[in-house]
Amino acid sequence: MATVLLVEDDATVRAALTRALSNAGHAVRPVGAALEALRQLSADRPDLVILDLGLPDLDGADALRMMRGISDVPVIVATARNDEAAMIRLLNAGADDYVMKPFSAAHLQARVAAVLRRGGMREDRRAPSVTDTGSLKIDQSRRRAELDGRPLDLTRREFDLLAYLAEHAGRVVTRRELVEQVWRQPYLGAEATVDVHLSWLRRKLGETAAAPRLLRTVRGVGVMLLDEP
């Protein structure tokens, strides 16, 4: 069972989604405005947020940016806006997935289950998964990463990116693979998104593309994580 923060201003839709998600076994916290959602999010972290864009107090896109400032909780955007460019901006701003209104309860539940699986919220929780490449240690169950014993302050996407590269240390990982396996989206030429996140990650690892320690770019192919010998 997951705890879902449902942010939807339409009382009828909110009640229907609350009922559907509750019937699927989730604990639902329904709210009708962005500021109340932000208060709930800062007070007690849910496992997932479903965020409507047409809110009465803040635009959903602004609410998403504010959420990302205080939490890395997975967010599914629910919208009636059929604008691919806007959706790409929201995904790049930190949304994990989106659903277009109108959608069925079964469709939403499938998206919720997929996002929770990617975030590690499984009913059959396994033993903690720790990747240790020497100077770099990643604890996926706690979502913590350390370099030379020093905790790294990573966003959710940066952590997922680093964890995936560490799991495949010593192998060149293509940008296409990163988009499909870390972002869980079709490739669609998303090189810039990957490169930007790699740049941010390198900065937090204390290195640059020109002087790499852990992340080594293989020109025209992808990136490889190698620890120091």
ZADO-1210 file (C-alpha; in nm, 4 decimals, padded with zeros to 6 digits):
<atoms>
<atom x="00.0000" y="00.0000" z="00.0000" code="MET" pos="1"/>
<atom x="00.1254" y="00.3465" z="-00.0913" code="ALA" pos="2"/>
<atom x="00.0331" y="00.6840" z="00.0508" code="THR" pos="3"/>
<atom x="-00.0894" y="00.9071" z="-00.2335" code="VAL" pos="4"/>
<atom x="-00.1279" y="01.2844" z="-00.2088" code="LEU" pos="5"/>
<atom x="-00.4050" y="01.3677" z="-00.4565" code="LEU" pos="6"/>
<atom x="-00.4140" y="01.7348" z="-00.5640" code="VAL" pos="7"/>
<atom x="-00.7344" y="01.8028" z="-00.7582" code="GLU" pos="8"/>
<atom x="-00.9625" y="02.1069" z="-00.7293" code="ASP" pos="9"/>
<atom x="-01.2754" y="01.9497" z="-00.8821" code="ASP" pos="10"/>
<atom x="-01.4607" y="01.7947" z="-00.5890" code="ALA" pos="11"/>
<atom x="-01.6398" y="01.5360" z="-00.8045" code="THR" pos="12"/>
<atom x="-01.3221" y="01.4211" z="-00.9770" code="VAL" pos="13"/>
<atom x="-01.1347" y="01.4265" z="-00.6460" code="ARG" pos="14"/>
<atom x="-01.3944" y="01.2020" z="-00.4820" code="ALA" pos="15"/>
<atom x="-01.3951" y="00.9578" z="-00.7746" code="ALA" pos="16"/>
<atom x="-01.0154" y="00.9302" z="-00.7837" code="LEU" pos="17"/>
<atom x="-00.9971" y="00.8951" z="-00.4056" code="THR" pos="18"/>
<atom x="-01.2445" y="00.6090" z="-00.4231" code="ARG" pos="19"/>
<atom x="-01.0616" y="00.4368" z="-00.7101" code="ALA" pos="20"/>
<atom x="-00.7185" y="00.4646" z="-00.5484" code="LEU" pos="21"/>
<atom x="-00.8534" y="00.3532" z="-00.2094" code="SER" pos="22"/>
<atom x="-01.0157" y="00.0505" z="-00.3740" code="ASN" pos="23"/>
<atom x="-00.6738" y="-00.0328" z="-00.5196" code="ALA" pos="24"/>
<atom x="-00.5342" y="-00.0451" z="-00.1652" code="GLY" pos="25"/>
<atom x="-00.3707" y="00.2969" z="-00.1376" code="HIS" pos="26"/>
<atom x="-00.4038" y="00.5473" z="00.1462" code="ALA" pos="27"/>
<atom x="-00.5215" y="00.8692" z="-00.0192" code="VAL" pos="28"/>
<atom x="-00.4836" y="01.2250" z="00.1103" code="ARG" pos="29"/>
<atom x="-00.7079" y="01.4401" z="-00.1115" code="PRO" pos="30"/>
<atom x="-00.6577" y="01.8175" z="-00.1234" code="VAL" pos="31"/>
<atom x="-00.8047" y="02.0836" z="-00.3504" code="GLY" pos="32"/>
<atom x="-00.5303" y="02.3464" z="-00.3705" code="ALA" pos="33"/>
<atom x="-00.1564" y="02.3731" z="-00.4298" code="ALA" pos="34"/>
<atom x="-00.0650" y="02.5493" z="-00.1050" code="LEU" pos="35"/>
<atom x="-00.2397" y="02.2842" z="00.1038" code="GLU" pos="36"/>
<atom x="-00.0557" y="02.0177" z="-00.0964" code="ALA" pos="37"/>
<atom x="00.2766" y="02.1882" z="-00.0242" code="LEU" pos="38"/>
<atom x="00.1936" y="02.1998" z="00.3476" code="ARG" pos="39"/>
<atom x="00.1083" y="01.8292" z="00.3459" code="GLN" pos="40"/>
<atom x="00.4214" y="01.7455" z="00.1499" code="LEU" pos="41"/>
<atom x="00.6506" y="01.9339" z="00.3875" code="SER" pos="42"/>
<atom x="00.4826" y="01.7888" z="00.6972" code="ALA" pos="43"/>
<atom x="00.4756" y="01.4227" z="00.6027" code="ASP" pos="44"/>
<atom x="00.6248" y="01.2685" z="00.2903" code="ARG" pos="45"/>
<atom x="00.3801" y="01.0614" z="00.0822" code="PRO" pos="46"/>
<atom x="00.4948" y="00.7888" z="-00.1577" code="ASP" pos="47"/>
<atom x="00.3450" y="00.9611" z="-00.4611" code="LEU" pos="48"/>
<atom x="00.1755" y="01.2860" z="-00.5677" code="VAL" pos="49"/>
<atom x="-00.0936" y="01.3104" z="-00.8354" code="ILE" pos="50"/>
<atom x="-00.0976" y="01.6767" z="-00.9364" code="LEU" pos="51"/>
<atom x="-00.3691" y="01.8496" z="-01.1385" code="ASP" pos="52"/>
<atom x="-00.2433" y="02.1509" z="-01.3339" code="LEU" pos="53"/>
<atom x="-00.5584" y="02.3637" z="-01.3179" code="GLY" pos="54"/>
<atom x="-00.5552" y="02.4616" z="-00.9520" code="LEU" pos="55"/>
<atom x="-00.7307" y="02.7670" z="-00.8028" code="PRO" pos="56"/>
<atom x="-00.4369" y="02.9190" z="-00.6157" code="ASP" pos="57"/>
<atom x="-00.1295" y="02.8259" z="-00.8207" code="LEU" pos="58"/>
<atom x="-00.0693" y="02.6925" z="-01.1682" code="ASP" pos="59"/>
<atom x="00.0251" y="02.3274" z="-01.1435" code="GLY" pos="60"/>
<atom x="00.3562" y="02.3876" z="-01.3201" code="ALA" pos="61"/>
<atom x="00.4530" y="02.6406" z="-01.0528" code="ASP" pos="62"/>
<atom x="00.3359" y="02.3984" z="-00.7834" code="ALA" pos="63"/>
<atom x="00.5568" y="02.1278" z="-00.9333" code="LEU" pos="64"/>
<atom x="00.8619" y="02.3527" z="-00.9200" code="ARG" pos="65"/>
<atom x="00.7884" y="02.4374" z="-00.5565" code="MET" pos="66"/>
<atom x="00.7430" y="02.0690" z="-00.4727" code="MET" pos="67"/>
<atom x="01.0784" y="01.9898" z="-00.6278" code="ARG" pos="68"/>
<atom x="01.2326" y="02.2525" z="-00.4033" code="GLY" pos="69"/>
<atom x="01.1334" y="02.0616" z="-00.0896" code="ILE" pos="70"/>
<atom x="01.0964" y="01.6980" z="-00.1936" code="SER" pos="71"/>
<atom x="01.1968" y="01.4344" z="-00.4484" code="ASP" pos="72"/>
<atom x="00.8687" y="01.2415" z="-00.4108" code="VAL" pos="73"/>
<atom x="00.7451" y="01.0979" z="-00.7449" code="PRO" pos="74"/>
<atom x="00.4849" y="01.3175" z="-00.9166" code="VAL" pos="75"/>
<atom x="00.2291" y="01.2215" z="-01.1811" code="ILE" pos="76"/>
<atom x="00.0810" y="01.5254" z="-01.3552" code="VAL" pos="77"/>
<atom x="-00.2883" y="01.5021" z="-01.4499" code="ALA" pos="78"/>
<atom x="-00.3913" y="01.7506" z="-01.7153" code="THR" pos="79"/>
<atom x="-00.6438" y="01.8304" z="-01.9842" code="ALA" pos="80"/>
<atom x="-00.3807" y="02.0316" z="-02.1730" code="ARG" pos="81"/>
<atom x="-00.2899" y="01.8517" z="-02.4952" code="ASN" pos="82"/>
<atom x="00.0414" y="02.0287" z="-02.5461" code="ASP" pos="83"/>
<atom x="00.3421" y="01.8039" z="-02.6066" code="GLU" pos="84"/>
<atom x="00.5964" y="02.0829" z="-02.5592" code="ALA" pos="85"/>
<atom x="00.4433" y="02.1729" z="-02.2226" code="ALA" pos="86"/>
<atom x="00.4508" y="01.8110" z="-02.1135" code="MET" pos="87"/>
<atom x="00.8178" y="01.7820" z="-02.2076" code="ILE" pos="88"/>
<atom x="00.8909" y="02.0952" z="-01.9997" code="ARG" pos="89"/>
<atom x="00.7065" y="01.9442" z="-01.7029" code="LEU" pos="90"/>
<atom x="00.8956" y="01.6156" z="-01.7334" code="LEU" pos="91"/>
<atom x="01.2233" y="01.8022" z="-01.7511" code="ASN" pos="92"/>
<atom x="01.1140" y="02.0095" z="-01.4493" code="ALA" pos="93"/>
<atom x="01.0787" y="01.6969" z="-01.2391" code="GLY" pos="94"/>
<atom x="00.7485" y="01.5255" z="-01.3177" code="ALA" pos="95"/>
<atom x="00.7794" y="01.1476" z="-01.3373" code="ASP" pos="96"/>
<atom x="00.4822" y="01.0831" z="-01.5633" code="ASP" pos="97"/>
<atom x="00.1607" y="01.2421" z="-01.6857" code="TYR" pos="98"/>
<atom x="-00.1924" y="01.1365" z="-01.7763" code="VAL" pos="99"/>
<atom x="-00.4257" y="01.3204" z="-02.0105" code="MET" pos="100"/>
<atom x="-00.7823" y="01.3897" z="-01.8999" code="LYS" pos="101"/>
<atom x="-01.0224" y="01.2235" z="-01.9347" code="PRO" pos="102"/>
<atom x="-00.8652" y="00.8968" z="-01.8188" code="PHE" pos="103"/>
<atom x="-01.0051" y="00.5808" z="-01.6654" code="SER" pos="104"/>
<atom x="-00.9407" y="00.4658" z="-01.3101" code="ALA" pos="105"/>
<atom x="-00.7637" y="00.1575" z="-01.4492" code="ALA" pos="106"/>
<atom x="-00.5334" y="00.3764" z="-01.6594" code="HIS" pos="107"/>
<atom x="-00.4413" y="00.5911" z="-01.3609" code="LEU" pos="108"/>
<atom x="-00.3830" y="00.2875" z="-01.1385" code="GLN" pos="109"/>
<atom x="-00.1487" y="00.1389" z="-01.4007" code="ALA" pos="110"/>
<atom x="00.0514" y="00.4628" z="-01.4140" code="ARG" pos="111"/>
<atom x="00.0650" y="00.4794" z="-01.0332" code="VAL" pos="112"/>
<atom x="00.1884" y="00.1194" z="-01.0119" code="ALA" pos="113"/>
<atom x="00.4569" y="00.1828" z="-01.2756" code="ALA" pos="114"/>
<atom x="00.5901" y="00.4963" z="-01.1041" code="VAL" pos="115"/>
<atom x="00.5940" y="00.3236" z="-00.7647" code="LEU" pos="116"/>
<atom x="00.7844" y="00.0294" z="-00.9115" code="ARG" pos="117"/>
<atom x="01.0449" y="00.2639" z="-01.0539" code="ARG" pos="118"/>
<atom x="01.0740" y="00.4364" z="-00.7162" code="GLY" pos="119"/>
<atom x="01.1181" y="00.1098" z="-00.5279" code="GLY" pos="120"/>
<atom x="00.7751" y="00.1060" z="-00.3582" code="MET" pos="121"/>
<atom x="00.7050" y="-00.2669" z="-00.3936" code="ARG" pos="122"/>
<atom x="00.4943" y="-00.4978" z="-00.1878" code="GLU" pos="123"/>
<atom x="00.7679" y="-00.7591" z="-00.1991" code="ASP" pos="124"/>
<atom x="01.0460" y="-00.5453" z="-00.0537" code="ARG" pos="125"/>
<atom x="01.3822" y="-00.7129" z="-00.0838" code="ARG" pos="126"/>
<atom x="01.7006" y="-00.6892" z="00.1178" code="ALA" pos="127"/>
<atom x="01.8789" y="-00.3530" z="00.0938" code="PRO" pos="128"/>
<atom x="02.0656" y="-00.3131" z="-00.2346" code="SER" pos="129"/>
<atom x="02.4073" y="-00.1529" z="-00.1907" code="VAL" pos="130"/>
<atom x="02.6489" y="-00.0781" z="-00.4737" code="THR" pos="131"/>
<atom x="03.0073" y="-00.0204" z="-00.3612" code="ASP" pos="132"/>
<atom x="03.2654" y="00.0610" z="-00.6278" code="THR" pos="133"/>
<atom x="03.5360" y="00.1690" z="-00.3844" code="GLY" pos="134"/>
<atom x="03.5176" y="00.5402" z="-00.3211" code="SER" pos="135"/>
<atom x="03.1512" y="00.5498" z="-00.4258" code="LEU" pos="136"/>
<atom x="02.8834" y="00.3764" z="-00.2179" code="LYS" pos="137"/>
<atom x="02.5142" y="00.3760" z="-00.3101" code="ILE" pos="138"/>
<atom x="02.2403" y="00.2406" z="-00.0842" code="ASP" pos="139"/>
<atom x="01.9305" y="00.2156" z="-00.3036" code="GLN" pos="140"/>
<atom x="01.6958" y="00.1083" z="-00.0241" code="SER" pos="141"/>
<atom x="01.7760" y="00.4285" z="00.1690" code="ARG" pos="142"/>
<atom x="01.8406" y="00.6313" z="-00.1452" code="ARG" pos="143"/>
<atom x="02.1724" y="00.7504" z="-00.0086" code="ARG" pos="144"/>
<atom x="02.5017" y="00.7970" z="-00.1893" code="ALA" pos="145"/>
<atom x="02.8472" y="00.8627" z="-00.0448" code="GLU" pos="146"/>
<atom x="03.1751" y="00.9576" z="-00.2085" code="LEU" pos="147"/>
<atom x="03.4865" y="00.8971" z="-00.0010" code="ASP" pos="148"/>
<atom x="03.2577" y="00.8604" z="00.3011" code="GLY" pos="149"/>
<atom x="03.0940" y="01.1994" z="00.2381" code="ARG" pos="150"/>
<atom x="02.7167" y="01.2079" z="00.1743" code="PRO" pos="151"/>
<atom x="02.6171" y="01.3425" z="-00.1661" code="LEU" pos="152"/>
<atom x="02.3255" y="01.5849" z="-00.1835" code="ASP" pos="153"/>
<atom x="02.1514" y="01.4547" z="-00.4969" code="LEU" pos="154"/>
<atom x="01.8114" y="01.5187" z="-00.6444" code="THR" pos="155"/>
<atom x="01.5911" y="01.2180" z="-00.7101" code="ARG" pos="156"/>
<atom x="01.6844" y="01.2112" z="-01.0800" code="ARG" pos="157"/>
<atom x="02.0552" y="01.2579" z="-01.0098" code="GLU" pos="158"/>
<atom x="02.0443" y="00.9685" z="-00.7630" code="PHE" pos="159"/>
<atom x="01.8643" y="00.7416" z="-01.0104" code="ASP" pos="160"/>
<atom x="02.1137" y="00.8328" z="-01.2827" code="LEU" pos="161"/>
<atom x="02.4170" y="00.7690" z="-01.0627" code="LEU" pos="162"/>
<atom x="02.2716" y="00.4445" z="-00.9269" code="ALA" pos="163"/>
<atom x="02.2062" y="00.3114" z="-01.2770" code="TYR" pos="164"/>
<atom x="02.5574" y="00.3986" z="-01.3923" code="LEU" pos="165"/>
<atom x="02.7053" y="00.2386" z="-01.0793" code="ALA" pos="166"/>
<atom x="02.5058" y="-00.0803" z="-01.1381" code="GLU" pos="167"/>
<atom x="02.6644" y="-00.0956" z="-01.4828" code="HIS" pos="168"/>
<atom x="03.0120" y="00.0243" z="-01.3822" code="ALA" pos="169"/>
<atom x="03.2801" y="-00.0565" z="-01.6366" code="GLY" pos="170"/>
<atom x="03.0334" y="-00.0593" z="-01.9277" code="ARG" pos="171"/>
<atom x="02.9565" y="00.2263" z="-02.1631" code="VAL" pos="172"/>
<atom x="02.5906" y="00.3243" z="-02.1212" code="VAL" pos="173"/>
<atom x="02.4317" y="00.5056" z="-02.4130" code="THR" pos="174"/>
<atom x="02.2130" y="00.8129" z="-02.3789" code="ARG" pos="175"/>
<atom x="01.9241" y="00.6176" z="-02.5299" code="ARG" pos="176"/>
<atom x="01.9567" y="00.3541" z="-02.2571" code="GLU" pos="177"/>
<atom x="01.9618" y="00.6216" z="-01.9861" code="LEU" pos="178"/>
<atom x="01.6470" y="00.7886" z="-02.1202" code="VAL" pos="179"/>
<atom x="01.4648" y="00.4568" z="-02.1483" code="GLU" pos="180"/>
<atom x="01.5837" y="00.3023" z="-01.8202" code="GLN" pos="181"/>
<atom x="01.6232" y="00.6037" z="-01.5875" code="VAL" pos="182"/>
<atom x="01.3663" y="00.8469" z="-01.7304" code="TRP" pos="183"/>
<atom x="01.1415" y="00.5576" z="-01.8448" code="ARG" pos="184"/>
<atom x="01.0427" y="00.7474" z="-02.1577" code="GLN" pos="185"/>
<atom x="01.0868" y="00.7009" z="-02.5319" code="PRO" pos="186"/>
<atom x="01.4191" y="00.8360" z="-02.6531" code="TYR" pos="187"/>
<atom x="01.2880" y="01.1037" z="-02.8953" code="LEU" pos="188"/>
<atom x="01.6289" y="01.2667" z="-02.9198" code="GLY" pos="189"/>
<atom x="01.6552" y="01.3621" z="-02.5520" code="ALA" pos="190"/>
<atom x="02.0351" y="01.3991" z="-02.5523" code="GLU" pos="191"/>
<atom x="02.0191" y="01.7472" z="-02.4012" code="ALA" pos="192"/>
<atom x="01.8232" y="01.6298" z="-02.0964" code="THR" pos="193"/>
<atom x="02.0757" y="01.3548" z="-02.0265" code="VAL" pos="194"/>
<atom x="02.3739" y="01.5841" z="-02.0807" code="ASP" pos="195"/>
<atom x="02.2354" y="01.8506" z="-01.8466" code="VAL" pos="196"/>
<atom x="02.1794" y="01.5978" z="-01.5657" code="HIS" pos="197"/>
<atom x="02.5241" y="01.4472" z="-01.6211" code="LEU" pos="198"/>
<atom x="02.6726" y="01.7964" z="-01.5938" code="SER" pos="199"/>
<atom x="02.4907" y="01.8584" z="-01.2646" code="TRP" pos="200"/>
<atom x="02.5969" y="01.5174" z="-01.1363" code="LEU" pos="201"/>
<atom x="02.9612" y="01.5755" z="-01.2290" code="ARG" pos="202"/>
<atom x="02.9573" y="01.9047" z="-01.0402" code="ARG" pos="203"/>
<atom x="02.8376" y="01.7307" z="-00.7240" code="LYS" pos="204"/>
<atom x="03.1001" y="01.4594" z="-00.7702" code="LEU" pos="205"/>
<atom x="03.3670" y="01.7304" z="-00.7858" code="GLY" pos="206"/>
<atom x="03.4748" y="01.6655" z="-01.1427" code="GLU" pos="207"/>
<atom x="03.4309" y="01.7922" z="-01.4971" code="THR" pos="208"/>
<atom x="03.3937" y="01.6223" z="-01.8346" code="ALA" pos="209"/>
<atom x="03.7437" y="01.7424" z="-01.9211" code="ALA" pos="210"/>
<atom x="03.8910" y="01.6071" z="-01.5960" code="ALA" pos="211"/>
<atom x="03.6772" y="01.3058" z="-01.4996" code="PRO" pos="212"/>
<atom x="03.7275" y="01.0902" z="-01.1944" code="ARG" pos="213"/>
<atom x="03.4201" y="00.8676" z="-01.2053" code="LEU" pos="214"/>
<atom x="03.2110" y="00.9590" z="-01.5104" code="LEU" pos="215"/>
<atom x="03.4002" y="00.9192" z="-01.8348" code="ARG" pos="216"/>
<atom x="03.2401" y="01.0242" z="-02.1602" code="THR" pos="217"/>
<atom x="03.3010" y="00.8014" z="-02.4606" code="VAL" pos="218"/>
<atom x="03.2515" y="01.0411" z="-02.7479" code="ARG" pos="219"/>
<atom x="02.9685" y="00.9486" z="-02.9802" code="GLY" pos="220"/>
<atom x="02.8648" y="00.6514" z="-02.7638" code="VAL" pos="221"/>
<atom x="02.7725" y="00.7406" z="-02.4074" code="GLY" pos="222"/>
<atom x="02.9154" y="00.7518" z="-02.0553" code="VAL" pos="223"/>
<atom x="03.0874" y="00.4977" z="-01.8312" code="MET" pos="224"/>
<atom x="03.1302" y="00.4942" z="-01.4545" code="LEU" pos="225"/>
<atom x="03.4733" y="00.3776" z="-01.3385" code="LEU" pos="226"/>
<atom x="03.6099" y="00.4129" z="-00.9891" code="ASP" pos="227"/>
<atom x="03.9687" y="00.5040" z="-00.9225" code="GLU" pos="228"/>
<atom x="04.2064" y="00.2055" z="-00.9292" code="PRO" pos="229"/>
</atoms>
